[in-house]
């Protein structure tokens, strides 16, 4: 939440611009997708307990080879 990343001793700017956006841009450059402000309603599993898909609160189904999500 610190607006001045330099006070955190490892960023030369604010965290959303200097940390989050480069990660999101890298994921997108490799063909991945980034969803912001999306509530996960349910994590559906396959029989072998691997992730089948995420169901979002708005009804969207997210399927992929790998998943990363962050919550507050």
Contact map, one row per residue, 1 for C-alpha under 8 A:
111000000000001000000000000000000000000000000000000000000000000000000000
111110110000011000000000000000000000000000000000000000000000000000000000
111110000000111000000000000000000000000000000000000000000000000000000000
011111110001110000000000000000000000000000000000000000000000000000000000
011111111111111000000000000000000000000000000000000000000000000000000000
000111111111110000000000000000000000000000000000000000000000000000000000
010111111000000000000000000000000000000000000000000000000000000000000000
010111111110000000000000000000000000000000000000000000000000000000000000
000011111110000000000000000000000000000000000000000000000000000000000000
000011011111000000000000000000000000000000000000000000000000000000000000
000011011111111001100000000000000000000000000000000000000000000000000000
000111000111110001000000000000000000000000000000000000000000000000000000
001111000011111011000000000000000000000000000000000000000000000000000000
011111000011111111100000000000000000000000000000000000000000000000000000
111010000010111111110000000000000000000000000000000000000000000000000000
000000000000011111111000000000000000000000000000000000000000000000000000
000000000000111111111100000000000000000000000000000000000000000000000000
000000000011111111111100000000000000000000000000000000000000000000000000
000000000010011111111110000000000000000000000000000000000000000000000000
000000000000001111111111000000000000000000000000000000000000000000000000
000000000000000111111111100000000000000000000000000000000000000000000000
000000000000000011111111110000000000000000000000000000000000000000000000
000000000000000000111111111000000000000000000000000000000000000000000000
000000000000000000011111111100000100000000000000000000000000000000000000
000000000000000000001111111110000000000000000000000000000000000000000000
000000000000000000000111111111000000000000000000000000000000000000000000
000000000000000000000011111111111100000000000000000000000000000000000000
000000000000000000000001111111111100000000000000000000000000000000000000
000000000000000000000000111111110000000000000000000000000000000000000000
000000000000000000000000011111110000000000000000000000000000000000000000
000000000000000000000000001111111000000000000000000000000000000000000000
000000000000000000000000001111111100000000000000000000000000000000000000
000000000000000000000000001100111110000000000000000000000000000000000000
000000000000000000000001001100011111000000000000000000000000000000000000
000000000000000000000000000000001111110000000000000000000000000000000000
000000000000000000000000000000000111110000000000000000000000000000000000
000000000000000000000000000000000011111000000000000000000000000000000000
000000000000000000000000000000000011111100000000000000011000000000000000
000000000000000000000000000000000000111110000000000000011100000000000000
000000000000000000000000000000000000011111100000000001111000000000000000
000000000000000000000000000000000000001111100000000001111000000000000000
000000000000000000000000000000000000000111110000000001110000000000000000
000000000000000000000000000000000000000111111000001111100000000000000000
000000000000000000000000000000000000000001111100001111100000000000000000
000000000000000000000000000000000000000000111111111110000000000000000000
000000000000000000000000000000000000000000011111111100000000000000000000
000000000000000000000000000000000000000000001111110000000000000000000000
000000000000000000000000000000000000000000001111110000000000000000000000
000000000000000000000000000000000000000000001111111000000000000000000000
000000000000000000000000000000000000000000001111111100000000000000000000
000000000000000000000000000000000000000000111100111111000000000000000000
000000000000000000000000000000000000000000111100011111000000001000000000
000000000000000000000000000000000000000000111000001111100000111100000000
000000000000000000000000000000000000000111110000001111110000111000000000
000000000000000000000000000000000000000111110000000011111011110000000000
000000000000000000000000000000000000011111000000000001111111110000000000
000000000000000000000000000000000000011110000000000000111111000000000000
000000000000000000000000000000000000001000000000000000011111000000000000
000000000000000000000000000000000000000000000000000000111111100000000000
000000000000000000000000000000000000000000000000000000111111110000000000
000000000000000000000000000000000000000000000000000011110011111000000000
000000000000000000000000000000000000000000000000000011110001111100000000
000000000000000000000000000000000000000000000000000111000000111110000000
000000000000000000000000000000000000000000000000000010000000011111100000
000000000000000000000000000000000000000000000000000000000000001111100000
000000000000000000000000000000000000000000000000000000000000000111110000
000000000000000000000000000000000000000000000000000000000000000111111000
000000000000000000000000000000000000000000000000000000000000000001111100
000000000000000000000000000000000000000000000000000000000000000000111110
000000000000000000000000000000000000000000000000000000000000000000011111
000000000000000000000000000000000000000000000000000000000000000000001111
000000000000000000000000000000000000000000000000000000000000000000000111
